[in-house]
Amino acid sequence: MTQAIYSLPRYAQIKTYIKNQLESGQWQAGDRIPSENKLAEDFAVSRMTARRAVQELADDHLLIRTAGLGTFVAEPQAVTAAVEIDDFTQQFNHSNPQYSNRIITLEQVNAEKDMASVLGLNEGDGLFHSVVVHYRDSAAVQWEECFVNPGIVGAYLKQNYSKVTPQAYLNWVAPATRVEHQVQAVMPEVEVTGALGLASISSCLKVSRRSWHTDRVVSVCKLIYPGSYSLGAELII
């Protein structure tokens, strides 16, 4: 490392080292980087300092952290563009004989600080949580996790989702007046890859979806698709 790097704070030294490895091509997309313990040992810092460096690079979408597997080099970000994504209720519809689903979780939980802030609730307030796997022709095509504002959709937990999808029910009770999507490539947790019937290390497409009804957030959902699945999205430059 150069003298300029040594003049940086310790966590910034680690960030600079990792960025240099990425920019030089020494570490390629999908490669697993050294563990936090190894980085802490190499730079003579605490694990917390190494973790800060890695987390900040993950926040910048340069790295992907996967529980139980390690930290991996992310795929390069594509050129920014607006993406208009098809209505998911049209893709997963019980009127389609090829469609089915499996309910993994349907429960009320206490809101953690970050989710409470997003949904306009107080920390510790009750909110609704669901996890559903969607199938087409018996093949898993989407893992869907949703957190729902009970003040807007009070009967969310009482529905029979073998007859109607959660997204269809939300759109019926509180039609979305605004929807925000964020799309990125991820290496999901083992729970997700298992539910989708994928190998333990598989690149997937993650869509983060936040929906409003008038000026209130109705739901925050995380949708994960196998890498081979096509969203049918329209790219608008």
C-alpha positions as CSV (number, residue, x, y, z in Angstrom):
1,M,0.0,0.0,0.0
2,T,1.1,3.5,-0.7
3,Q,1.9,6.1,2.0
4,A,-1.3,8.0,1.0
5,I,-3.4,4.9,2.0
6,Y,-1.6,4.7,5.4
7,S,-2.6,8.4,6.1
8,L,-6.3,7.4,6.0
9,P,-8.4,6.1,8.9
10,R,-8.1,2.4,9.4
11,Y,-11.5,1.5,8.1
12,A,-10.9,3.7,5.0
13,Q,-7.6,1.9,4.4
14,I,-9.5,-1.4,4.2
15,K,-12.1,0.2,1.8
16,T,-9.3,1.5,-0.4
17,Y,-7.6,-1.8,-0.5
18,I,-10.8,-3.6,-1.5
19,K,-11.6,-1.1,-4.1
20,N,-8.1,-1.4,-5.6
21,Q,-8.6,-5.2,-5.8
22,L,-11.9,-4.7,-7.6
23,E,-10.7,-2.0,-10.0
24,S,-7.5,-4.0,-10.9
25,G,-9.6,-7.1,-11.7
26,Q,-7.9,-9.2,-9.0
27,W,-11.3,-9.9,-7.5
28,Q,-14.1,-10.6,-10.0
29,A,-17.9,-10.5,-9.7
30,G,-19.0,-13.4,-7.6
31,D,-15.6,-13.9,-5.9
32,R,-15.7,-14.2,-2.1
33,I,-13.5,-11.7,-0.4
34,P,-11.5,-12.3,2.8
35,S,-13.5,-12.6,6.0
36,E,-13.8,-9.7,8.5
37,N,-11.5,-11.7,10.8
38,K,-8.9,-12.0,8.1
39,L,-9.1,-8.3,7.2
40,A,-8.9,-7.3,10.8
41,E,-5.8,-9.5,11.2
42,D,-4.1,-8.2,8.1
43,F,-4.7,-4.5,9.0
44,A,-4.2,-4.9,12.7
45,V,-7.6,-3.5,13.6
46,S,-10.7,-4.7,15.4
47,R,-13.3,-6.8,13.7
48,M,-15.8,-3.9,14.2
49,T,-13.5,-1.7,12.1
50,A,-13.2,-4.3,9.3
51,R,-17.0,-4.8,9.4
52,R,-17.6,-1.0,9.0
53,A,-15.4,-1.0,5.8
54,V,-17.1,-4.0,4.3
55,Q,-20.6,-2.8,5.2
56,E,-20.1,0.6,3.6
57,L,-18.9,-1.0,0.4
58,A,-22.0,-3.3,0.6
59,D,-24.2,-0.2,1.0
60,D,-22.5,1.2,-2.1
61,H,-23.5,-2.1,-4.0
62,L,-19.9,-3.1,-4.6
63,L,-20.2,-6.1,-2.3
64,I,-23.0,-8.5,-1.4
65,R,-23.1,-9.9,2.1
66,T,-24.8,-13.3,2.6
67,A,-25.4,-14.7,6.0
68,G,-23.6,-18.0,6.6
69,L,-21.7,-17.8,3.3
70,G,-19.6,-14.7,3.4
71,T,-19.1,-11.5,1.4
72,F,-19.0,-11.5,-2.4
73,V,-18.1,-9.1,-5.2
74,A,-21.3,-7.7,-6.7
75,E,-22.1,-7.6,-10.3
76,P,-21.3,-4.2,-11.9
77,Q,-24.2,-1.8,-11.8
78,A,-26.0,-1.2,-15.0
79,V,-26.6,2.3,-16.5
80,T,-29.3,4.0,-14.5
81,A,-32.7,4.0,-16.2
82,A,-36.3,4.0,-15.2
83,V,-37.9,0.6,-15.1
84,E,-41.6,0.1,-15.4
85,I,-42.5,-3.3,-14.0
86,D,-45.6,-5.3,-14.8
87,D,-48.3,-5.6,-12.1
88,F,-47.4,-8.7,-10.1
89,T,-51.1,-9.5,-9.6
90,Q,-51.2,-10.1,-13.4
91,Q,-48.3,-12.5,-13.3
92,F,-49.5,-14.5,-10.3
93,N,-53.2,-15.0,-10.5
94,H,-55.4,-17.8,-9.2
95,S,-57.5,-17.7,-12.4
96,N,-54.3,-19.0,-14.1
97,P,-54.4,-22.8,-13.8
98,Q,-50.6,-22.9,-14.0
99,Y,-50.3,-20.8,-10.8
100,S,-50.1,-21.9,-7.1
101,N,-48.4,-20.7,-3.9
102,R,-47.2,-21.8,-0.5
103,I,-47.7,-19.7,2.6
104,I,-44.6,-19.9,4.8
105,T,-45.3,-17.1,7.3
106,L,-48.5,-15.1,8.2
107,E,-48.1,-13.3,11.5
108,Q,-48.2,-10.1,13.5
109,V,-44.8,-8.9,14.8
110,N,-43.4,-5.9,16.7
111,A,-42.0,-3.2,14.4
112,E,-38.3,-2.8,14.6
113,K,-37.0,0.8,14.4
114,D,-36.2,1.0,10.7
115,M,-39.4,-0.7,9.5
116,A,-41.5,1.3,11.9
117,S,-40.0,4.5,10.4
118,V,-40.7,3.4,6.8
119,L,-44.4,2.5,7.6
120,G,-45.0,5.5,9.8
121,L,-45.4,3.5,13.0
122,N,-43.7,3.7,16.4
123,E,-41.0,1.2,17.3
124,G,-42.6,-1.8,18.9
125,D,-46.0,-1.3,17.3
126,G,-47.7,-4.3,15.8
127,L,-47.4,-4.8,12.0
128,F,-48.2,-7.7,9.7
129,H,-45.6,-10.0,8.2
130,S,-46.0,-12.5,5.4
131,V,-43.7,-14.8,3.4
132,V,-45.2,-16.5,0.3
133,V,-43.5,-18.6,-2.4
134,H,-45.2,-18.4,-5.8
135,Y,-45.1,-21.2,-8.4
136,R,-45.8,-21.5,-12.1
137,D,-46.1,-25.0,-13.5
138,S,-45.0,-26.3,-10.1
139,A,-41.7,-24.4,-10.4
140,A,-40.9,-21.7,-7.8
141,V,-40.6,-18.3,-9.5
142,Q,-40.9,-15.8,-6.7
143,W,-40.1,-15.5,-2.9
144,E,-42.2,-12.7,-1.5
145,E,-41.8,-11.1,1.9
146,C,-44.1,-8.3,2.9
147,F,-44.5,-6.0,5.9
148,V,-47.9,-4.4,6.0
149,N,-49.4,-1.4,7.9
150,P,-52.3,-2.8,10.0
151,G,-53.8,0.7,10.3
152,I,-54.6,0.6,6.6
153,V,-55.2,-3.1,5.9
154,G,-56.5,-4.4,9.3
155,A,-57.8,-7.8,8.0
156,Y,-54.6,-8.8,6.2
157,L,-53.9,-11.8,8.4
158,K,-57.5,-13.1,8.1
159,Q,-57.5,-13.7,4.3
160,N,-57.3,-17.1,2.6
161,Y,-54.3,-16.6,0.3
162,S,-54.9,-19.9,-1.4
163,K,-57.7,-18.0,-3.1
164,V,-56.2,-14.6,-3.6
165,T,-52.6,-13.4,-3.6
166,P,-51.4,-10.9,-0.9
167,Q,-50.6,-8.3,-3.6
168,A,-54.0,-8.7,-5.2
169,Y,-55.7,-8.3,-1.8
170,L,-53.6,-5.2,-0.9
171,N,-54.5,-3.6,-4.3
172,W,-58.2,-4.3,-3.7
173,V,-58.3,-2.9,-0.2
174,A,-55.9,0.0,-0.6
175,P,-55.2,0.7,-4.3
176,A,-51.7,1.9,-4.8
177,T,-51.5,5.6,-5.7
178,R,-47.7,5.4,-5.9
179,V,-45.2,2.5,-6.1
180,E,-41.5,2.6,-5.8
181,H,-39.2,-0.2,-7.0
182,Q,-35.5,-0.9,-6.6
183,V,-34.0,-3.7,-8.6
184,Q,-30.6,-5.3,-7.9
185,A,-28.8,-8.6,-8.3
186,V,-28.2,-10.5,-5.1
187,M,-27.0,-13.7,-3.6
188,P,-29.9,-14.5,-1.2
189,E,-29.9,-16.2,2.1
190,V,-30.1,-20.0,2.4
191,E,-33.8,-19.8,3.5
192,V,-34.6,-18.1,0.2
193,T,-32.6,-20.4,-2.1
194,G,-34.0,-23.4,-0.4
195,A,-37.6,-22.2,-0.9
196,L,-36.9,-21.5,-4.6
197,G,-35.2,-24.8,-5.1
198,L,-31.8,-23.3,-6.0
199,A,-28.2,-24.1,-5.3
200,S,-26.8,-22.7,-2.1
201,I,-24.9,-20.0,-4.0
202,S,-27.2,-18.7,-6.8
203,S,-27.5,-15.2,-8.3
204,C,-31.0,-13.9,-8.1
205,L,-32.9,-10.8,-8.9
206,K,-34.3,-8.8,-6.0
207,V,-37.1,-6.2,-6.4
208,S,-37.8,-4.0,-3.3
209,R,-41.3,-2.6,-3.6
210,R,-42.8,0.1,-1.5
211,S,-46.5,1.1,-2.0
212,W,-48.5,4.1,-0.9
213,H,-52.2,4.7,-0.6
214,T,-52.7,8.5,-0.8
215,D,-50.0,9.8,1.5
216,R,-49.4,6.7,3.7
217,V,-47.2,3.7,3.1
218,V,-49.3,0.5,2.9
219,S,-46.6,-2.1,2.5
220,V,-42.9,-2.8,2.0
221,C,-42.1,-6.0,0.1
222,K,-39.0,-7.9,-0.9
223,L,-39.5,-10.0,-4.0
224,I,-36.7,-12.4,-5.1
225,Y,-36.7,-14.2,-8.4
226,P,-34.3,-17.0,-9.8
227,G,-31.7,-15.4,-12.1
228,S,-33.3,-17.2,-15.1
229,Y,-36.7,-15.7,-14.5
230,S,-37.9,-12.8,-16.8
231,L,-39.9,-10.0,-15.1
232,G,-41.3,-8.8,-18.4
233,A,-40.3,-5.3,-17.4
234,E,-40.2,-2.4,-19.9
235,L,-37.0,-0.3,-19.8
236,I,-37.5,3.4,-20.3
237,I,-34.4,5.4,-21.1
